[in-house]
């Protein structure tokens, strides 16, 4: 038999079918700045910087880690893309940036056009919600590197901020307050530990009374976008610093923006840790220190503000249906 690319495990027709399926999802996110059609060698974006006196581009790249394994086990693929876009949006939004466009990468052992389309559908949903164009991506079929049903995703986001409005923490001083905003679960961090702990005892399809949900659905809750909240805060108060709580937890992430000579005093008892974190901790008797280092523990975003701005900050958050919590201070 003559050897072909398909015999080697790469199906070009499946790739073409995938592109056809995802074109509509990507195009649904396009705005007047997007110039190229899907299928060009590069994606063209003509930005409109009206009202920005000194535009600075801000970019970030990320993945969703082993949360993918939960999606694969649940055979649910339309939320992972949302996780990735929202994670990337948050990472540049805390710098003061507005997202412009997003590029995705999808790699798998055996390309299933329907499954791939579900993942890209997730990208498009979150891009539309964040007013961000999905302008390009790469789909790779790599037999021998991935198992047939396994896949991986990563994404790159580009946004813009006026140089004078970059949020970098340089104005933070002693006595400033840490205002925390709730996460809706693990977001996209700590899944290797969570899976090791929980899947030794439970199946992803198990209904857990404490969660009022199946374990899989609880673990697949979509990573929250804080862009509407951050926009509201920027329009209302002088936000000195913003921290997106990902791997490394509250201290690890927020310390990045705290000037030298200052430290964080976190009042860990000021909020109740959500049930999923309690389940993880109790199932394996994990120390508080380890929990705080690995997980967001129920706080997905922190704003650092002056004491005088507390009331205005709380009001701005309530106006966009967020629930601010005073969780500490700078010392």
Residue pairs with C-beta under 8 A, 6 or more apart in sequence:
1 7
5 11
5 12
6 12
6 13
8 143
9 109
9 110
9 141
9 143
9 144
10 141
10 143
11 110
11 111
11 141
14 111
14 112
14 113
14 141
15 111
15 139
15 141
17 113
18 111
18 113
18 116
18 117
18 139
19 38
19 39
19 139
21 113
21 114
21 116
21 117
21 120
22 38
22 116
22 117
22 120
22 121
23 38
25 117
25 120
25 121
25 123
25 124
25 134
26 38
26 120
26 124
26 134
26 135
26 137
27 38
28 124
28 128
29 124
29 127
29 128
29 132
29 133
29 134
29 135
30 133
30 135
31 131
31 133
32 48
33 45
33 46
33 47
33 48
33 100
33 101
33 133
34 43
34 44
34 45
34 101
34 133
34 135
35 44
35 45
35 46
36 42
36 43
36 44
36 135
36 136
38 136
42 136
43 101
43 103
43 135
43 136
44 135
45 100
45 101
45 133
45 135
47 55
47 100
47 160
49 55
49 160
52 160
52 162
53 162
53 163
53 164
54 162
54 163
54 164
55 160
55 161
55 162
55 163
56 160
56 161
56 162
56 163
56 166
57 158
57 159
57 160
58 92
58 95
58 97
58 158
58 159
58 160
58 161
59 92
59 156
59 157
59 158
59 159
60 88
60 91
60 92
60 156
60 157
61 88
61 154
61 155
61 156
61 157
62 84
62 87
62 88
62 91
62 154
62 155
62 188
63 84
63 152
63 153
63 154
63 155
64 80
64 83
64 84
64 87
64 153
64 188
64 223
65 188
65 189
65 191
65 192
66 191
66 192
66 195
67 80
67 83
67 186
67 188
67 191
67 219
67 220
68 80
68 150
68 151
68 152
68 153
69 191
69 195
70 191
70 195
70 204
70 216
70 219
70 220
71 77
71 79
71 80
71 220
72 149
72 150
72 151
73 204
73 216
74 204
74 205
74 216
74 217
74 220
76 216
76 220
77 115
77 118
77 119
77 122
78 118
78 119
78 121
78 122
78 125
79 122
79 220
79 222
80 119
80 122
80 153
81 104
81 119
81 120
81 121
81 122
81 123
81 124
81 125
81 126
81 153
82 122
82 123
82 125
82 126
82 222
82 223
83 122
83 187
83 188
83 222
83 223
84 104
84 122
84 123
84 126
84 153
84 154
84 155
84 188
84 223
85 102
85 122
85 123
85 126
85 127
85 130
85 132
85 155
85 157
85 225
86 126
86 130
86 222
86 223
86 224
86 225
87 187
87 188
87 223
87 246
88 99
88 102
88 155
88 156
88 157
89 99
89 126
89 130
89 132
89 157
89 159
89 225
89 227
90 223
90 225
90 226
90 227
90 244
90 300
90 301
91 157
91 244
91 246
92 99
92 157
92 159
93 99
93 159
93 226
93 227
93 230
93 242
93 244
94 167
94 226
94 230
94 242
94 243
94 244
94 301
95 161
95 166
95 167
95 168
95 242
96 161
96 162
96 165
96 166
96 167
96 234
96 242
97 159
97 160
97 161
98 131
98 159
98 160
98 161
99 130
99 131
99 132
99 157
99 158
99 159
99 227
100 132
100 133
100 158
100 159
100 160
101 132
101 133
101 134
101 135
101 157
101 158
102 123
102 127
102 132
102 133
102 134
102 135
102 155
102 156
102 157
102 158
103 134
103 135
103 136
103 137
103 155
103 156
103 157
104 120
104 123
104 134
104 136
104 137
104 138
104 153
104 154
104 155
105 137
105 138
105 140
105 152
105 153
105 154
105 155
106 116
106 119
106 120
106 137
106 138
106 139
106 140
106 151
106 152
106 153
107 139
107 140
107 141
107 142
107 145
107 146
107 151
107 152
107 153
108 115
108 116
108 140
108 141
108 142
108 146
108 150
108 151
108 152
109 141
109 142
109 143
109 144
109 145
109 146
109 147
109 148
109 149
109 150
109 151
110 141
110 143
110 148
110 149
111 139
111 141
115 151
116 139
116 151
119 151
119 153
120 134
120 137
123 134
123 137
123 155
124 134
126 132
126 222
126 225
127 133
127 134
129 225
130 225
130 227
132 157
146 152
165 234
167 234
167 239
167 240
167 241
167 242
168 241
168 257
169 240
169 241
169 256
169 257
169 258
169 259
169 304
170 259
171 238
171 240
171 241
172 240
172 241
172 257
172 258
172 259
172 262
172 304
172 330
173 259
173 262
173 330
174 262
174 330
174 331
175 307
175 329
175 330
176 240
176 304
176 305
176 306
176 307
176 329
176 330
177 304
177 305
177 306
177 307
177 310
177 326
177 328
177 329
177 330
178 254
178 264
178 266
178 302
178 303
178 304
178 326
178 327
178 328
178 329
178 330
179 302
179 303
179 304
179 305
179 310
179 313
179 314
179 317
179 324
179 325
179 326
179 327
180 250
180 270
180 271
180 299
180 301
180 302
180 324
180 325
180 326
180 327
180 328
181 226
181 229
181 299
181 300
181 301
181 302
181 303
181 317
181 322
181 323
181 324
181 325
182 271
182 298
182 299
182 300
182 322
182 323
182 325
183 224
183 245
183 274
183 296
183 298
183 299
183 300
183 301
184 221
184 222
184 224
184 300
185 218
185 219
185 221
185 274
185 276
186 194
186 219
186 221
186 276
186 277
186 295
186 296
187 223
187 224
187 245
187 246
187 296
187 300
188 223
188 246
189 246
189 247
189 294
189 295
189 296
190 247
190 294
190 295
190 296
191 219
193 280
193 286
193 294
194 219
194 280
197 280
197 283
197 284
197 286
198 215
198 219
198 279
198 280
198 283
201 283
202 208
202 215
203 215
204 214
204 215
204 216
204 219
205 214
205 215
205 216
206 214
206 215
207 213
207 214
208 214
208 215
208 218
208 279
210 275
210 278
210 279
211 218
211 275
211 276
211 279
218 276
219 276
224 300
226 244
226 300
226 301
228 320
229 301
229 317
229 320
229 322
230 239
230 242
230 301
232 316
232 317
232 319
232 320
233 239
233 242
233 303
233 313
233 316
233 317
235 316
236 312
236 313
236 315
236 316
237 305
237 309
237 312
237 313
237 316
238 305
238 306
238 309
239 303
239 304
239 305
240 304
240 305
240 306
241 254
241 257
241 258
241 303
241 304
242 257
242 301
242 302
242 303
242 304
243 250
243 253
243 254
243 256
243 257
243 301
243 302
243 304
244 253
244 300
244 301
245 253
245 254
245 296
245 299
245 300
245 301
245 302
246 253
246 296
247 294
248 293
249 292
249 293
249 294
249 295
249 296
249 297
250 264
250 266
250 292
250 296
250 297
250 299
250 302
250 327
251 264
251 266
251 292
251 293
252 293
253 302
254 264
254 302
254 304
255 264
257 304
258 264
258 330
262 330
262 331
263 330
263 331
264 328
264 329
264 330
264 331
265 328
265 329
265 330
265 331
266 327
266 328
267 326
267 327
267 328
268 288
268 292
270 325
270 326
270 327
270 328
271 298
271 299
271 325
271 327
272 298
273 281
273 291
273 297
273 298
274 298
277 291
277 295
277 297
277 298
280 286
280 291
280 295
281 288
281 291
291 297
299 325
299 327
302 327
303 313
304 330
305 313
310 326
313 324
314 324
317 323
317 324
318 324
